Amino acid sequence: MADSVYRVTEVVGVSSDSWEQATSNAVEVVGQSVRELRIAEVVRQDVTIEDGKITGFRVRLKVSFKYDKV
């Protein structure tokens, strides 16, 4: 196996439907900006509440992607 270097960064995905959709939204958007996206780890989940009702789902993810060799 070749040696590799990966970067890990945190992003927040948001959805009005579910944590799963918030996760999917984040991975889709990040995947458009970086190549070789490898792993997404859910670090935290929370909800936004308005008038006593859940109005949004938020997921904080640590995502890792591989650096290209120059």
Buried (B, 14 or more C-beta within 10 A) or exposed (E): EEEEEEEEEEBBBEBEEEBEBBBBBBBEEBBEEBEEBEEBEBEEEEEEEEEEEEEBBBBBBBBBBBEEEE
